Amino acid sequence: MKLVRNCGAVVATLCVGMLVVGCGSTEQLLDVVPASGKVTVDGKPVEGISVSLLPQDGVPGRGGYGVTDATGAFTVTSVEGQDGVAEGKYKVVFQKLTQPDGSPIPPGSNAADVGAVNSLPAAYNDPDLSTMFAIIKADGTSEMEFDLNSKRKR
């Protein structure tokens, strides 16, 4: 009788184990298209600007991001890690973290530890204030260009 009880416990444990394994994430990757662009501030390229694309109007996925290089160029990577984002309309927000005196954050330092601030106007980094949008086309010809004004108030 003791053996039957133990077998029942083993079977119950195996069933629970199979259910847990079956509950893993089955998130499928989206169909994405390449997207890239260029950001300037007052007409000049700036390195280290974070560019975030926030999906609008039912666009699937969680959007994408990129960081400008010394020429102001960036390439978008989806939040899921793919090269590009789903086609559709995106609100675009920008952020450039620096030390409070405007100097770059030292390599290997944490932005929070050096009291980093965003050197761009709030109108560019607050999704509620941003008026910048991008349309990502299915044919992969989405080249975005943004010229930010360092003195912009709203």
C-alpha positions as CSV (number, residue, x, y, z in Angstrom):
1,M,0.0,0.0,0.0
2,K,2.9,2.3,0.8
3,L,4.3,1.7,-2.7
4,V,1.0,2.8,-4.3
5,R,0.9,6.1,-2.4
6,N,4.5,6.8,-3.4
7,C,3.7,6.1,-7.1
8,G,0.8,8.5,-6.9
9,A,3.0,11.2,-5.5
10,V,5.6,10.6,-8.2
11,V,2.9,10.7,-10.9
12,A,1.5,13.9,-9.4
13,T,4.9,15.5,-9.3
14,L,5.6,14.6,-12.9
15,C,2.3,16.0,-14.0
16,V,3.0,19.3,-12.2
17,G,6.5,19.4,-13.7
18,M,5.1,19.0,-17.2
19,L,2.6,21.8,-16.7
20,V,5.3,24.1,-15.5
21,V,7.5,23.3,-18.4
22,G,4.6,23.9,-20.8
23,C,4.0,27.3,-19.3
24,G,7.2,28.8,-20.7
25,S,7.2,31.9,-22.9
26,T,6.1,31.2,-26.4
27,E,6.5,34.8,-27.5
28,Q,7.2,34.9,-31.3
29,L,9.5,37.4,-32.8
30,L,7.9,40.1,-35.0
31,D,8.4,40.7,-38.6
32,V,10.7,43.7,-38.6
33,V,12.3,45.9,-41.2
34,P,15.6,47.8,-40.9
35,A,15.4,51.4,-39.7
36,S,18.1,53.9,-39.3
37,G,18.6,57.7,-39.2
38,K,20.5,60.7,-38.1
39,V,20.1,63.2,-35.3
40,T,21.6,66.6,-35.2
41,V,21.3,69.3,-32.5
42,D,21.3,72.8,-33.9
43,G,22.4,71.4,-37.2
44,K,25.4,69.5,-35.7
45,P,25.8,65.8,-35.2
46,V,26.0,64.7,-31.5
47,E,27.3,61.4,-30.3
48,G,25.6,59.4,-27.5
49,I,21.9,60.5,-28.0
50,S,19.5,57.7,-27.2
51,V,16.7,57.5,-29.7
52,S,13.6,55.5,-28.6
53,L,10.7,54.6,-30.9
54,L,7.4,54.1,-29.1
55,P,4.7,52.2,-31.1
56,Q,1.6,54.1,-31.9
57,D,-1.8,53.3,-33.5
58,G,-1.8,49.5,-32.8
59,V,1.8,48.8,-34.0
60,P,2.8,45.4,-32.6
61,G,5.8,45.0,-30.3
62,R,7.4,47.2,-27.7
63,G,9.3,49.5,-30.1
64,G,13.0,50.0,-30.5
65,Y,16.0,52.1,-29.7
66,G,19.4,53.3,-31.1
67,V,22.3,55.4,-30.0
68,T,24.0,58.0,-32.2
69,D,27.6,57.8,-33.2
70,A,30.0,60.7,-33.8
71,T,28.3,61.5,-37.1
72,G,24.8,61.5,-35.5
73,A,23.9,58.2,-37.2
74,F,21.9,55.5,-35.5
75,T,20.5,52.1,-36.3
76,V,17.3,50.8,-34.6
77,T,17.2,47.6,-32.6
78,S,13.9,46.3,-31.4
79,V,13.3,45.9,-27.6
80,E,13.2,42.2,-28.4
81,G,16.8,42.4,-29.8
82,Q,16.0,42.2,-33.5
83,D,17.6,44.4,-36.2
84,G,14.8,46.8,-36.9
85,V,11.2,47.2,-35.8
86,A,7.7,46.4,-37.1
87,E,6.3,48.7,-39.8
88,G,4.1,51.5,-38.6
89,K,3.9,54.8,-36.8
90,Y,6.2,55.6,-33.8
91,K,6.5,58.5,-31.4
92,V,10.2,59.3,-31.1
93,V,11.9,60.5,-27.9
94,F,15.5,61.5,-27.4
95,Q,17.8,61.5,-24.3
96,K,21.4,62.6,-23.9
97,L,22.8,61.9,-20.4
98,T,25.7,64.0,-19.1
99,Q,27.2,64.9,-15.8
100,P,25.6,68.0,-14.2
101,D,28.4,70.2,-15.6
102,G,27.6,69.0,-19.2
103,S,30.7,66.8,-19.5
104,P,30.4,63.2,-20.6
105,I,29.8,60.3,-18.2
106,P,33.2,58.7,-17.6
107,P,33.6,55.2,-19.1
108,G,32.7,52.5,-16.7
109,S,30.7,54.9,-14.5
110,N,27.0,54.5,-13.7
111,A,24.8,57.4,-14.8
112,A,23.0,57.5,-11.4
113,D,26.3,57.5,-9.5
114,V,27.5,60.6,-11.2
115,G,24.2,62.4,-10.9
116,A,23.6,62.4,-14.6
117,V,21.1,64.8,-16.2
118,N,19.5,64.9,-19.6
119,S,21.1,67.7,-21.5
120,L,18.2,67.8,-24.1
121,P,15.0,69.9,-23.5
122,A,12.2,68.0,-21.9
123,A,10.1,68.4,-25.1
124,Y,12.3,65.8,-26.7
125,N,12.5,63.2,-23.9
126,D,9.0,63.2,-22.4
127,P,6.5,61.0,-24.5
128,D,3.7,63.3,-23.4
129,L,5.5,66.4,-24.8
130,S,7.3,65.0,-27.8
131,T,5.9,65.9,-31.2
132,M,8.4,63.8,-33.2
133,F,7.1,60.8,-35.1
134,A,8.6,58.3,-37.6
135,I,6.8,56.1,-40.1
136,I,8.6,52.8,-40.6
137,K,7.9,51.4,-44.1
138,A,7.6,47.7,-44.9
139,D,10.0,48.1,-47.9
140,G,12.9,49.0,-45.5
141,T,13.5,52.5,-46.9
142,S,12.9,54.2,-43.5
143,E,15.6,56.8,-43.2
144,M,14.8,59.2,-40.3
145,E,16.3,62.6,-39.9
146,F,15.8,64.8,-36.8
147,D,17.3,68.2,-36.1
148,L,16.7,69.1,-32.5
149,N,16.8,72.6,-31.1
150,S,18.8,72.9,-27.9
151,K,16.7,75.9,-26.8
152,R,13.3,74.4,-27.4
153,K,10.8,75.0,-24.6
154,R,7.8,72.9,-25.7
